[in-house]
């Protein structure tokens, strides 16, 4: 059963290898074969026309919708297993698929289909004094390994984005979402098949064996070009420590909402509640609330009461504790914690400069927001907070490639090299230079 849905080519030549997983197969050999086939598929995808890729994406979206019952059944088995193991409610929420979430998954694939194909785009062109013309052209990265936890929708997002950008992808989902990912992968393969593209272009690692992750991190003898980790801090730390190929780092989301003295209270309440409680387990959820002391007499108590009444645990400094007896004392560790749960740390700060300093000292450079009517305060915050995403008068939960118009994303890159923020199709390309001459030689 572990190989179900992983059909790497029309001849099914991998069937024996996949079946052998249950018989303690040679995992290094299997993973090397997967990477080799992905590499061959990447060469085909790099030259595929936008129309052919779009046909595959249309078929994938249709397959996800048509197979929603099977996906839900597989997901229910995953959820039952983790619930029996004592998983937190936030973890279960990240894992759970619903009809609405499956429709959103299919809609994301459709949106990716509609964006401009980045491959082959000439981003810059200039002519040298000797008459040569130089062009900078977008090209795929090659083979991307995406290692993710909990959220099975990442399989569809990553598959669609890599396909659109001409990259082959090797998906390694968490063991907790194994059945769900397998059901989604069946739909991805069906779309590739219908468009006449190699099925190894989107490969799902067919085992829960954790050793498969370690093998991916080696690069599989040059078979993997880039690794994208999407999960908790421990996963990302392991990938960054052990990977022998480049990594798009997606660190934890220790995200802040700063409520300035000029904030409209009703707007602040709406934004803070959404930023924390819409989905507490996603990486864009707010983890720390900062309130300007100059506006605290008006803003602090209503914000704290609102959060607690909504079922959120508030851990605050002394000033926050004084406004509501239900507030728990915050420890030093709380200011650096991604809870991924209905918990928030809250602090009163002496104005915008202290808020920016706190975010610089404790944030993860992921996503931070200011609520303010003062345009100058907002401009200073947006300019000085060094995060991948900064927002003015909007919820941190907009930290999502779909909300940016990318259709989907395979992570929020918090580093500064190559890609930053939501990683969509364009961010999954590099470039090369094409030089056109008329016989020039260098003296």
NORKA-V998630 format. One record per residue. RES is the residue in one small letter. PSI is psi in whole degrees, 0 to 359 (none if undefined). Layout:
<<RES | PSI> <RES | PSI>>
This chain:
<<x | 337> <x | 340> <x | 3> <x | 127> <x | 348> <x | 82> <x | 104> <x | 339> <x | 167> <x | 333> <x | 353> <x | 37> <x | 347> <x | 358> <x | 313> <x | 319> <x | 318> <x | 321> <x | 326> <x | 349> <x | 320> <x | 345> <x | 32> <x | 52> <x | 167> <x | 95> <x | 317> <x | 319> <x | 317> <x | 314> <x | 324> <x | 321> <x | 319> <x | 315> <x | 321> <x | 317> <x | 324> <x | 321> <x | 317> <x | 320> <x | 323> <x | 324> <x | 325> <x | 314> <x | 323> <x | 334> <x | 359> <x | 146> <x | 156> <x | 324> <x | 319> <x | 318> <x | 321> <x | 325> <x | 318> <x | 318> <x | 321> <x | 316> <x | 326> <x | 313> <x | 318> <x | 320> <x | 322> <x | 316> <x | 317> <x | 329> <x | 19> <x | 317> <x | 318> <x | 322> <x | 317> <x | 321> <x | 314> <x | 318> <x | 322> <x | 323> <x | 319> <x | 314> <x | 317> <x | 321> <x | 315> <x | 328> <x | 318> <x | 335> <x | 2> <x | 26> <x | 153> <x | 162> <x | 324> <x | 319> <x | 316> <x | 322> <x | 319> <x | 326> <x | 328> <x | 134> <x | 145> <x | 167> <x | 320> <x | 320> <x | 327> <x | 320> <x | 321> <x | 324> <x | 312> <x | 321> <x | 324> <x | 319> <x | 319> <x | 323> <x | 319> <x | 319> <x | 325> <x | 347> <x | 160> <x | 133> <x | 122> <x | 338> <x | 130> <x | 355> <x | 132> <x | 111> <x | 340> <x | 148> <x | 137> <x | 160> <x | 135> <x | 161> <x | 334> <x | 3> <x | 349> <x | 143> <x | 131> <x | 132> <x | 140> <x | 122> <x | 137> <x | 136> <x | 156> <x | 160> <x | 329> <x | 252> <x | 122> <x | 129> <x | 124> <x | 116> <x | 117> <x | 163> <x | 150> <x | 295> <x | 104> <x | 339> <x | 341> <x | 329> <x | 315> <x | 317> <x | 310> <x | 318> <x | 315> <x | 315> <x | 319> <x | 320> <x | 312> <x | 323> <x | 9> <x | 18> <x | 144> <x | 152> <x | 140> <x | 117> <x | 130> <x | 94> <x | 169> <x | 156> <x | 334> <x | 336> <x | 21> <x | 313> <x | 319> <x | 314> <x | 322> <x | 318> <x | 320> <x | 320> <x | 324> <x | 321> <x | 322> <x | 316> <x | 320> <x | 319> <x | 318> <x | 316> <x | 316> <x | 333> <x | 0> <x | 26> <x | 154> <x | 133> <x | 340> <x | 358> <x | 332> <x | 102> <x | 136> <x | 125> <x | 123> <x | 33> <x | 152> <x | 356> <x | 121> <x | 340> <x | 337> <x | 325> <x | 314> <x | 322> <x | 320> <x | 321> <x | 339> <x | 344> <x | 355> <x | 57> <x | 43> <x | 6> <x | 342> <x | 132> <x | 323> <x | 145> <x | 134> <x | 108> <x | 136> <x | 101> <x | 203> <x | 174> <x | 323> <x | 321> <x | 311> <x | 320> <x | 319> <x | 315> <x | 314> <x | 328> <x | 325> <x | 342> <x | 138> <x | 10> <x | 165> <x | 149> <x | 133> <x | 101> <x | 132> <x | 91> <x | 178> <x | 157> <x | 81> <x | 83> <x | 148> <x | 149> <x | 122> <x | 123> <x | 106> <x | 162> <x | 336> <x | 3> <x | 146> <x | 123> <x | 315> <x | 321> <x | 317> <x | 317> <x | 315> <x | 315> <x | 314> <x | 317> <x | 317> <x | 317> <x | 325> <x | 315> <x | 350> <x | 304> <x | 95> <x | 339> <x | 357> <x | 161> <x | 341> <x | 2> <x | 142> <x | 139> <x | 341> <x | 135> <x | 125> <x | 130> <x | 129> <x | 128> <x | 326> <x | 340> <x | 6> <x | 327> <x | 334> <x | 319> <x | 328> <x | 305> <x | 312> <x | 322> <x | 316> <x | 314> <x | 319> <x | 314> <x | 313> <x | 319> <x | 336> <x | 1> <x | 16> <x | 131> <x | 129> <x | 127> <x | 114> <x | 168> <x | 185> <x | 319> <x | 322> <x | 321> <x | 329> <x | 336> <x | 346> <x | 124> <x | 345> <x | 349> <x | 134> <x | 150> <x | 137> <x | 139> <x | 170> <x | 326> <x | 330> <x | 327> <x | 347> <x | 14> <x | 132> <x | 105> <x | 324> <x | 37> <x | 177> <x | 64> <x | 139> <x | 143> <x | 142> <x | 140> <x | 144> <x | 130> <x | 155> <x | 68> <x | 183> <x | 318> <x | 319> <x | 325> <x | 315> <x | 319> <x | 318> <x | 315> <x | 320> <x | 325> <x | 330> <x | 345> <x | 173> <x | 12> <x | 32> <x | 283> <x | 129> <x | 146> <x | 151> <x | 138> <x | 115> <x | 143> <x | 344> <x | 110> <x | 324> <x | 320> <x | 317> <x | 317> <x | 318> <x | 316> <x | 311> <x | 326> <x | 326> <x | 339> <x | 119> <x | 69> <x | 160> <x | 326> <x | 127> <x | 138> <x | 149> <x | 122> <x | 45> <x | 154> <x | 144> <x | 343> <x | 0> <x | 2> <x | 80> <x | 133> <x | 324> <x | 320> <x | 341> <x | 358> <x | 10> <x | 354> <x | 317> <x | 177> <x | 159> <x | 22> <x | 164> <x | 108> <x | 123> <x | 358> <x | 188> <x | 0> <x | 134> <x | 299> <x | 147> <x | 141> <x | 203> <x | 129> <x | 102> <x | 198> <x | 316> <x | 323> <x | 348> <x | 20> <x | 157> <x | 207> <x | 162> <x | 166> <x | 131> <x | 127> <x | 126> <x | 121> <x | 177> <x | 34> <x | 10> <x | 143> <x | 155> <x | 127> <x | none>>
